C-alpha cells in the first residue's frame, strides 16, 4: 500500500474497491485497505477464486505478499482467522499470558486493557471479568487469582457454517438505552446499543423510536450481512404494539408516534434489496437484545463540560446568584450571619415582658403614646398595654 500522504490509506481503499468490482465474483469479496477476503461455498471454488484474484492483481501491477496470502489462516485487524475460528495471534497471547501470571495488579490491568480490544473473541463471563479488573480496585490477592484463572485459556470464538439460515434482527429499548442483536443460527454477527438519555418510561413510542435510531445507525452493516448471506431477514421485537404496527399496512398520516416511527423503520428495512423482510413478536424473556438495551453507557454518566457551557453558566450565575459576605464564627468562616440563640418558650409571658421604662428615650425607634390623640376615640389603656404595645405616632 502506498504511504507518505495522510489520505493514502483512504485513497488506496477506494481504488481497491473500483478494481475488485470488475471481478465476476465481486459480491463475494470483502476488503479493508490492502486486506482482501474471498468467500466461497466449497474448497474447490475458494482455490479457483483465490488464484484468479492474485493473477488479476498482478496483471494490474499490484504486488502480492505471498507470505501473508494463504487459504486456511489469515490476520485481519489484529485477529487471527483460522478454520472458522477467530482468536488472538500467538505472539500477542504470549505477552498477555506473561502479564496475567505476573501477580502484579498494574500489569494485570494492562493485560485486561489489551484483551478488551479482542472483545469479539471473549465470552460474556470473560468480558465481565475484564470490566471488574478495569473498574474496581482489587486489593485481595485471592480475588485477583480468581480473575486471572478466568482468563487462563486463550480466548477464541468459533463460527459455524450456517448457509441458508435466515438472519434474525432483535430490537429492544429500555429506560436507559436501545439494544440490537443480529444473528444467523448460533453466530452473533452484530451487537450494538445507543443511550437514550431523554427516555423516562417504557412507553411504546420510546420503544419504536429506539428501534428506528439503532436501525438507521447500523443499516449499512445490516445490508452488508444480508448481501453476503443471501437469505431472508426476520425482525423481532418484544413490544406488541410496535410489532402490530410493523405488520400492518403503512399509513400516510400516522395516528400515534409508535405508528410514525414504525413507518420510518419499515421504509429503512424495505430499502434492503434482494431479501425478504418479515416482522415477528417475541416475548421479553426470550429477546436477546434485552441485555444490550440495559447497559449503561459512558456517555450517560459523563457531564459535558465545554468551554461554551462554562461561560454561559457564569453569565447566568452572575445575575441570579446573590452576593454573600463571609462572617467569622468561632470555628470557621461561613456565608451566613451567626444566628442568636432561640429563646426559651416555656417561660411565662410575664417574664418576657419588656420594661419600657428602663429603655432610654434616645434609643427608642418610635415614641410610645400612652394617651389618646385627637384622631382616635378615647380608649382606656391599661398598664400592660403600655408595656406590650407600641402605637404609631401622628403628627
N, C-alpha and C positions, 0 to 999 in steps of 0.2 A: 504494500500500500504506500503511495507517495506521501512523504511527510515534508514539513517545512512551513506550511501555512496553517493558520488556525482553523480554517474551514476545510482542510484536506480530507479528514475522515468523512465529513458530511458529503462533500462533493464526490468522493470515491464511492460512497454508499449509493448515491443517486445514479452514477454512471454504471455501477454494477447491476442495478435494477433494470436499467434500459437494455443492457447487453443480455442478461439472463432471460429477459422477457421474450427473446426470439427463439428460445429452445422449444421444441414441441411439447415437452412435459414441464413447462414453466409454472403451472399451477401446483406442482408437487415439489417446488424448490423454495426454501426459505433462506434468507441471507441477512447477515448483520455486518456491515462494512466489508471486511475481507474474509469473513467466516461464512461458509455455504453449507446448507443442509439439503440432502436429497432423500426423498422418501419414495418407497415402492411397496407393492403388495407382496412380493416374494424376493428371495435372494438373487435369483437369476435376473429379474428385472432391475434390481438395485445395481448389480455389477454392470449391466449394459448402460444404465443412465449415468453411473459414476464415470465410466470410461468416455462416454460421449461428452460429458461436461468438461472433463480435463482436456480432451482434444479440441473442443470448441474454444476454451480459454487460451490454450497455447496458440491456436490459429489466429486469435485476436491480439497476439503479442503480450499475453499475460504470463507471468512466471508463477508456477505452481510449486509449492513446497511439498515434495513427496514424502518427507519425513513426518509431517503432521497430517498429511492426507491419508486416510485409512477408511476401511469399511466398517470394522467392528467397534472401534473406540475413537472418540474424539473429545476435544476440550473446547468448551464454549462458555465465555463469561466467568471463568474460574471454576466451572463444574466439569466433571468427567462423566460422559455418557457412554456406557458400555453394556451391551446385551440387555437393553431395556431397563437399565439401572442408572439412576442419577446419584452421583456420590461426590466426595471431596477428593481432589488429587492426592496421591500418596505422599509426596513431599510436604504438602501443606498439612496433611493429617499428622505426620510425624512431629512436626513442630507444635501442633496443637496438643498432641498427646504428652509431649515433654512439659508443656506449661501446666497441664492438668495434674500431673504427678509431682509437681514441684512443692506442693503443700504450702504455697505462698498465696495469700488471698489476692494480692495485686496481679500476680502472674496468671492466676486462675481467671480473674476478671478479664484480663487481656485475651485469654483463650475464648471466653464467653463472647466477647465482642467480635472475634473472628468467626465464631460459629453462628452468630446472629446474621451474618451475611449469607451463610449457607442454610437459610431457614427452609428452603424448598426440600431439603433432604432430611429435616428433623421431624420427629413425631410431635404430637401435641404435648405429651409429658416432657419431652426434651426442651421444647420451646418454653414451657412453664418454668423449668429449672433454670434456664438461661435468664429469664426475666427476674427470677429471685436473686440470682447472683449479681445482676447489674443494678438492681434497685435497693435491695436490703443490705444492711451492714452485718455480715455473717462473722461472728466472733468465736462461736463454738467450733472447735476442731471436729467434733463428731458430726455436726450438721454439714460441715464442709466436706467431710469424707463421703457422706450420703449423696451430696450433689455431684461430686466428681465420679462416683460409681454410676450414676445415671447417664453419664456421658462417656463411659468406658469404651463402648463399642463404636466402631466407625459408622457415622450416620449414612444411610443410603435409602433411597426410595425406588421401588420397583414399579414400572408402568407395564401393565398387562395389555396384550393385544385385544382390542375391542372393536374390530371392524364391523360396521353395520349397526352398532348400538346407537340409539338416539342421544343427543345432547340434552341435558336437563339443567335448566336455569332456575335456581331457587332464590326468591326475593323475600326480604323481611325488614321491618322497621320497628324500632323501639323508641323510648323517650330520650335516648342518648345518641343513637346512630342508626344508619341503614346498612344492611349487610347483603352480600351477593355471593353465591357459590355456583360455579359451572362444573358439571361432572359429566363423564362418559363412563358408564359401568362403574367400576371401583376406582377409577382415576379422577382425582380432583385437579381440574385444569386451571381454575381461576378462583381466588378468594379475595374479596375486597370489601371495604367498608368506608363510609364517609360520615363525619359528625353532623348531627342535626341540633345545633345549639338553640334554635328557636322553638323546638318542639317541647311541649309540657304535658302532653297526654297521649293516649293511644287512639286518637281519632282516626277514622277511615281516610280522611283527606291527607293526614300525615303519612299514612302507610302508602298511599298512592303516590304522593309527592316524593317520598324517599326512593321508591322503586323507579320512578321516572328519572330522578337525578343520577342514580347509580348506572342505570342502563345507558343513559346519554353519555356518561363519562367513559364507560368501557365498551361502547358499541363497536369500535373498530376491532378490538380484541375478540369480541364475540363473533363478529363477521369472519375474522380470520380462522377461528376454530371451526365454524360451520362450513367454510370453504374447504378446509383441509379434510374434515371428517366426512363431508358429503352425505350427511344424514339429516333426519328431522330434528327440530328444536322444540322442546317441551318446556313451558314456563309454568312454575309452581309458585303459589302464594298461599299463606295461611289466613288471609283476610277474605271472608266470604263475599262481602260487598264488592271488593276490588276484583275478585275472580268472576263474579257475575257481570260486572261492567266490562271486563275484557272479552268475555264470550258473547256479549250482546252486540247488536249492530251499532256502528258508530253514529253518534248524533251530531248534527251540525251545531245545535245550540245546547250544550250540556247543562243539566239542571243543577247538579252539585259539583263541588270541587273534586270529589272522587271520580265522577264520570269524566270531568275535564282532564285530569291527569291520566286516567286510563286511556282516554282517546289519544293523548300525546304519546303514551307508551306504545299503543298499538301502531301508530304511524312510524315510530322508530323501528320496531321489530319487523314491520312489514317491508321496511327498506332492505332487509336481508334477502337477497335474491337466491334462487336455486335451492331453496329449502322450504319445507312446510312447517309452519309455526302453529302450535296448539297451546291452549291455556287450561290449567287444571287447578283445583283446590286441594290443599293438603293440610292435615292437622298440624297445629303449632308444635306439638311434641315431636313430630316426625320431620319437621323442617330443619335441615342442617344449617340454614342461613341465620338461625336464631342466635347462634354463638357469636359470629362476627358483628351482628347488629347490636349486641350488648357490650361490646368492648368500648371502653372509654379512651378516646384518642388524646394525644398530647395537645392538640390544638384547643381542646376544650378546657384544659387545666391551665394553660398559659395565657396571661394577660398581654394584650397588645400595647406595649409601651412605646409608642412612636414619638418623635420629636414634635410633630404637629399636635398630637393628643395632649402632650405635657404642656405645651404653650397655651392651648385652648383651656386646659384645666386651671392654669394660673390666672388667666383673664377672668374666668368665671368666679374663682375663689376670691379674687381681689375685690369684686363687687358685692359678693354675698357673705363673705366671712367677716364677722365683727372683729375689731381690734381688741386684743386682750392686753392687760397690764399684769406683769408678774409681781406678786406680793410675797414678801418674805414671811415665812412662818417659822415655827420653832425648829422644824426638821429640814425643810427644803423650800424651794420656790414653787409657787403654784399660780395658775392663771385666775383663780377665783379669790375674792376677798374673804378673809377669815370671818366666819360667822360667830355671832355671840352665842353663848350657851342658852339653851331653851329653858325658859323659866318653869318653875315647879307649879303645875296647875292644881295640885292637891291642896295648896294653901288657900285659906279663906279669902273672900273678896275684900274684907275689911283690912287685911294685912297688905293687900296690893294697892290700896287707895293711896293716892299721892297727895301729900300735904302741900297744897299750892302756896301756902303762906311762907313756906321755907325757901321757895324759889325766888331769887332776886327779880325785881321788876325789869331790869335791863335785859336779862337773859330770856325773858318770855317772848315768844314769837307773836302772840296776839294778846290784846288786853282782855281780861276776864271781866265780864259785866255781871255784876251782882244785883243790879237794879234794872227795871224795865225802862225801855226807851219810849219816845213819843210815837214810834211807828208800830209798836206792838201793844197788844192789850195787856193790862196789868195782870200778872200772874204771881202766885206765891212760889218763891224759890226757896227750897229747903237748904239746910247747911250741907247735906250730902250732894245736892245738885251743884252747888258751888264748887265742890271738890272734884266732881267727876266730869262736869260738862264745861266745855269751852265755847261760849256763844260768840257768834260773829260780831264784829264792830260795825257801827253805822255812822257815817259822817253827817 
